[in-house]
């Protein structure tokens, strides 16, 4: 069953932040990228197809930065810090009443995702990172950074075309011109330049070491916006990370081979499970013992506590839990319980 896409607004520091919510299932939240527009970018078939394929089976939430897209266009100097990025992410998670979430930190949004995971470990199930980095000053030399920001600020038409060439890799002239127009519709020259400067000065190296959630880091070898080595170094610095290199030169995942990005990221989310056939119940999906274990999982019991209550070995309970997760297509106990609840199996 398709779930409608909704755009709503969060009040944050006296202004409105636009966020999109779609789907159903465990929460998957994507911190804001550099420049976005929730309404306009959904008109691009590539973008919609990518998000729909990646987030199927989840409650997916993403949002526009203050100053861009559908959010209020007023952006202040004190908004342009890592602290404010994390505060906005936490405010949205609280507003939606989400408990533990999976964070999808892509490009500049990776910094907020990593910092939130480091500071609020009890609230983060796992991290998915695509085209991310730990030190923004390493993205390019100082001369190149200044030249790009200067071009954006001085002539947004020219600057948007320069960035389209960087972000889209070998995409054709028509796609690059379309994206250049999109950037100009989504933000003013001054806001776009200020957000680029923020990205270049983001430094989360100290935060990376404190992350305890498992992380998957995906990076294209030919990424022209965020060098491949920064993704590799980020994965090496995270305490519990898997690194997946991909071919391609486009920074945006919906260009080049978008399916390979979806497949890579979904390895951490668990295999996709289709909606159950009409009339399917827990009795047809699970064995009697699995139903008992699932019920106790939903109560928050540990393997040891379940073993004691059902008079089983912990090894047997562990096997039942693994079977439940596999049948529900979820990688963790918490996600499996959430999925069972969503499907009406509890």
N, C-alpha and C positions, 0 to 999 in steps of 0.2 A: 504494500500500500504506500503510495507517495504521500509525503508529509509536506505541507505548504511552507514556503519560505516567508519569513516575516522580517521586516525592518522596524526596529523600535529605537528609543532614545533613552540614554542614561544621563541623569543630571550629575555633572562632575565639575566642581569648582565654579558653579554658577553658569555653566554652559552645557550644551547638549552634545553628547557623543553618540553617533549613529552606530548601531550594531545589528548584525544579521543573525538570525537563529533559524536553523532548519533541521529536519530529520528527527529521529528518536533513538534513544539508546544511551550508552555511557557518554559523558560529556567530553568533547574534543574542542579545545579553544585555541584560536590562532591570534596571537598578538599582532597589532597593526604593522603593516609594511610601511615603506617610505611614503609613497603617494598612491592612494586607492580611491575608489568611488563605488560603494556597494551596489548602487543601481546601475551605473553605466557599465561597469566591467562584467556584470551578469548578461549584458547584451552580446558579449563576445562568446561565441559558441565554444571556443577553446577553453576559456576560463570556466564556464559553467560545467562543461563535460569533465574537466579535471577535478573540480571540487566535488561534484556529485559522485564520481567514481571513487575518490579517496575517502569520503566521509560517510558512505552508505553504511547504515547500521549504527550510527552515532548521532547524538545531538551535537550539531556543529555550530560554533559561534565564532564570528570574526567581526572586526570593527574598523572604522576609519579614524585615523589620528585626529585630534583637535587641529583645526586649521585646514583640513582637506576633505574632499568627498562630500558626504551628506552631513558631517559633523559641523558644528558652528565654526565659522571661518576665522574667528578671533583666536590667535595663538600668541602667547606671551613668552618672554625670554625664560621665565622660570618653568615653563612647560617643557623646555628642551633639555632635559636631564634624564639620566637613568632612573633616578629616584621617582620622578613623575611618571615615567613609563611603567614602572612596577606598581605604583600607586593606582594608576588607571586600570591596569589589568586586575589587580586585587579588588578594586571597587566593582568592576563588572562581574567578576566571579561571585562576590558577595551579593550583589544585586539580583543575580539569577538564582541564588540559593544553592549553588553547586558545592558539593563536598570535595572529594578528590577528583582531579581532572587530569586528562592527558593534554599536554601543551604541544602545539605545532609551531615551532619558532623558525620562520623562514626569513632569509636575508637579514635586514636590520631588526626584524621582530624576534630573532633568536636571542638577542641580548636581554630583552625583558623576560623571555621564557626561562632562560638560564638563571638570571638573578632571582626571579620568583621561586624557582625550584630550590635554589640555595638557601633562601631566607624562609621559605614556607614548605619544608620537606614533607610535612604531614598532609599537604594538600595536593601533591603532585604524584600521580600514578606513574607516569613515564614522560620522557621528552622525545619528541621527533624534531630533528633539526635539518633544515635543507638550505644549502647555500649560505651557511652562517659563519661567524667568526668570533674571536675573543677580543681582538684589539683592532679597532677601526683605523688607527693610524697606519696599519700595515696593508690596508687595501690598495694603496697606491703611494707613490712618492709625494712629498709635500708640494712639489711643483705641479704635478698632475692634479692633485686634489684642489689646489687653488685655481687652476685653469678651468676645471669643470664647474666649480661653484661660481666662478666669475662669469662664465658663459651663461649659466642659468640666470644669474641675477641681472646681467646686462642686457641680454636679448633672449627672452624665454622661447621664442620661436626657434632660434638656432640651438639654444641649450637643450630643448626638448628633443630635437633631432639627434644631437650628439648622444644623449642618454639612450634614445631608442636603439642606436647602433650598438651601444655597449650592452644593453639588457637583452636584446633579441637575437644576438648571434648572427647567423646567416639568413635570417628571415628576409623576405623580399622587400622591395621598396614600398609597396602598397601597405604591408603590415607595419613597417616602420613609421610611415607617415600617419597611419591610423593611430598608432600608439603615441606618437608625438602630440597629436590633437587631444587624445585622452588625457595626457599629463597636464596640458594647459587648461582643460576643462575641470580637472580634479583639484588644482591648486594654483595659487598665484606664483609668480616668479620668486618673490621674496620668501614665501612660505616654503617652497620647494628647495630653495637654496639653504634656508635655515635648517631644514630637516636633513639635508645632505651633510651639513656641517656637524649636526648631532651624530650622525652615523660615523663620521670620520673620527670623532673624539670618544666614542663609546669604548670603554675598556673594562671587561668583566673577567680578566684573568684571575683575580683574587676570588671571584664568585665561583668560577668553574671548579676549583678544588673542593668546594663545600657541597657540591651537588651529590645527592645520595640516590636519586631516582635513576633507573636504567635509561640509557639514551641511545638513540639511533641517529647517526650523522650521515647524511647523504649529500654528495657533492659531485658536480660534473667536472671532469678533468679540464675542459676547455672554457670554464666559466670566465667571461670577460669582465664581469663586474666585481666578483669576490674571488680572488685567486684560489685555485685548488689547494695549494699548500696550507692555506688558513683553515680549511675544513679538516684536512688531515691532522694539523696540529691541535685543533679543537678536540677532535676525537681522542687523540693521545693524552690530552690533559684531563679529560673527564674521568672520574674514578671507575665508572661502569658504562662503557660505550662500545658500540659496534659501528665500524666505519664501512660505508658502501660507496665505492667510487662508480660513477656512471660516465658514459660517453656523452659528448655534446658540448656546445659552446654557449647556448642561451642561458641566461641567468633565470629567467622566468620558467617555471617547470612546465607550463602548458605549451611551450614551444619545443622544437626538436622532438625527441621521443618521450612524450608525456606519459605514455603507458608504463615505461620503465621506471619513472619516478613514483607513480602510483604503486606499482608492484613492490618497489623497495620499501616505501614507507609503510605499506600494509603488512609487511613481515613483522613489524612490531605491534601492530594492532590485532593480529590474528586473522585467520582466513575469513572471508566473507561468508556469512550464512544467510541464505535466502529466507524470506518470510515463510513460516510453516504452512503447510497445506491446511485448508479449512478443516476444522474438526480435530487437528492434531493436539494432543494434550501431553502432560508430563508422563502419563501412563504409557503412551505409545512411544515416547522419545527416550525415556529412562527406565532402567530396571527398578524394581522395588527398593533395593538398597541404595541406588543412586538418588531416588526421590527422598529417601530419609536423610542422606548426607546433604543434599541440596537444601532441604529445609533447615538443617542445623547450620549450614553455611550462611544462610540468610539471617540467622539469629546472631551471627558474628562469632561463632565458636571456632576455636583453633582445631587443627588436626588432632592434637592430643586430647582435647576435650571431647571431640566427636568420637574418637576411639574409645574413650572411657564410657561414654553414654551408650554406645551401641555394642560394647564389648567386642571390639575388633582391634587388630594390630594397627599401629600408625602407618605401616607400609600399605596395608589394605585400604585405609582411608585415603592415603595419598594417591593411590591408583584410582579410586572412585572419583576423587576431585579432578584428576587429570582427564578422566573420561568425560566428566561433565563439561569441563572447559573445552575439550575437543568438539563435543557435540554442539555446543553453543557457539563455537568459533571465536572464543575469547581467550586472551593470553593470561589473565589473572583471575583469582577467585572473586574479587570485587566486581570486575567487569562481567564475569559469568553470572553472578547473582543479579546484576542490573539488567542483563540481557534476558534472563529467565523471567524477571518481573515484567519487562517490556512486552514479552511474548505471551504473558498471561499464564505462565507455567508454574507460578508459585501460589 
